Amino acid sequence: MDRWHYLLALLACLASTAPLEFLGAGVYRRPRLLLGALWPAAALFIVWDLVAIAAGVWGFDDRYILGVFLPGAMPLEEFLFFLVVPICALLTFVAVQTLLARWHRLVDNVGNAAGR
């Protein structure tokens, strides 16, 4: 079961933020925008990670990964990290932005109803 730790942590992140899709304007429902938001940061950090792996700056404990490696000795889970974490952050950002907009509309409506 230890081998699944990293992947399960990523799945937990996705599962815990998935309901936020319904609060905002839809992150998953706009795949072109999602891809446009993901690829610059993912590309930069994947290259950075590959350089650090090659230089021996960091590595991965084989007990906590599946053992599937991409070119450059990057574990599959590490690659997925650079997709999952930004998706979760984007879902959170869009949901908070939507909730704040709803709050401001509510406050404005209450103020208008009170005769301000």
C-alpha positions as CSV (number, residue, x, y, z in Angstrom):
1,M,0.0,0.0,0.0
2,D,2.9,2.3,0.6
3,R,3.7,2.5,-3.1
4,W,0.4,4.3,-3.7
5,H,1.0,7.1,-1.2
6,Y,2.0,9.8,-3.7
7,L,-0.7,8.9,-6.1
8,L,-3.4,8.7,-3.4
9,A,-2.4,12.1,-2.1
10,L,-2.9,13.5,-5.6
11,L,-6.2,11.8,-5.9
12,A,-7.3,13.2,-2.5
13,C,-6.4,16.7,-3.7
14,L,-8.5,16.2,-6.9
15,A,-11.4,14.7,-5.0
16,S,-11.5,17.4,-2.3
17,T,-11.5,20.2,-4.8
18,A,-13.8,18.5,-7.5
19,P,-17.0,19.9,-5.9
20,L,-15.6,23.4,-6.4
21,E,-16.3,22.9,-10.1
22,F,-19.9,23.6,-9.5
23,L,-19.3,26.8,-7.5
24,G,-17.4,28.6,-10.2
25,A,-17.5,29.3,-13.9
26,G,-16.2,25.8,-14.6
27,V,-12.6,24.9,-14.8
28,Y,-13.0,21.5,-16.3
29,R,-15.8,22.7,-18.6
30,R,-13.3,25.0,-20.4
31,P,-10.5,22.7,-21.3
32,R,-8.7,25.1,-23.7
33,L,-8.5,27.8,-20.9
34,L,-7.4,25.1,-18.4
35,L,-4.7,23.9,-20.7
36,G,-3.6,27.5,-21.4
37,A,-3.3,28.1,-17.6
38,L,-1.5,24.8,-16.9
39,W,1.1,24.4,-19.6
40,P,3.5,27.4,-18.9
41,A,3.9,26.6,-15.2
42,A,3.9,22.8,-15.7
43,A,6.6,23.1,-18.5
44,L,8.8,25.3,-16.4
45,F,8.6,23.2,-13.2
46,I,8.9,19.9,-15.1
47,V,12.2,21.1,-16.7
48,W,13.4,22.4,-13.3
49,D,12.5,19.0,-11.7
50,L,14.3,17.1,-14.5
51,V,17.4,19.2,-14.0
52,A,17.3,18.7,-10.2
53,I,16.9,14.9,-10.6
54,A,19.8,14.7,-13.1
55,A,22.0,16.8,-10.8
56,G,21.1,14.6,-7.9
57,V,19.6,17.5,-5.9
58,W,16.6,15.3,-5.1
59,G,15.2,11.9,-5.6
60,F,12.2,9.9,-4.7
61,D,11.7,7.1,-2.1
62,D,10.8,4.0,-4.1
63,R,8.6,2.9,-1.2
64,Y,6.0,5.6,-2.0
65,I,5.9,5.6,-5.8
66,L,4.6,3.0,-8.2
67,G,7.9,2.7,-10.0
68,V,6.7,4.0,-13.4
69,F,9.4,6.5,-14.6
70,L,9.2,8.9,-17.5
71,P,12.2,10.0,-19.5
72,G,14.7,11.8,-17.2
73,A,14.0,9.4,-14.3
74,M,10.9,11.4,-13.3
75,P,8.3,9.3,-11.5
76,L,4.8,9.4,-13.1
77,E,3.4,10.8,-9.8
78,E,5.9,13.7,-9.9
79,F,4.7,14.6,-13.4
80,L,1.1,14.3,-12.4
81,F,1.9,16.6,-9.4
82,F,2.6,19.4,-11.8
83,L,-0.9,19.0,-13.3
84,V,-3.0,18.2,-10.3
85,V,-1.8,20.9,-7.9
86,P,-2.4,23.8,-10.4
87,I,-5.8,22.3,-11.3
88,C,-6.7,22.2,-7.6
89,A,-5.4,25.7,-7.1
90,L,-7.3,27.0,-10.1
91,L,-10.6,25.3,-8.9
92,T,-10.1,26.9,-5.5
93,F,-9.4,30.4,-7.0
94,V,-12.4,30.3,-9.3
95,A,-14.7,29.1,-6.5
96,V,-13.5,31.8,-4.1
97,Q,-13.8,34.5,-6.8
98,T,-17.4,33.3,-7.5
99,L,-18.3,33.3,-3.8
100,L,-16.9,36.8,-3.3
101,A,-18.8,38.1,-6.3
102,R,-22.0,36.6,-5.0
103,W,-21.3,38.1,-1.6
104,H,-20.7,41.6,-3.1
105,R,-23.9,41.3,-5.1
106,L,-25.8,40.3,-2.0
107,V,-24.4,43.2,0.0
108,D,-25.2,45.6,-2.8
109,N,-28.7,44.3,-3.1
110,V,-29.3,44.7,0.7
111,G,-27.8,48.2,0.5
112,N,-30.1,49.1,-2.4
113,A,-33.1,47.7,-0.7
114,A,-32.4,49.7,2.5
115,G,-32.4,52.9,0.4
116,R,-28.8,53.6,0.2
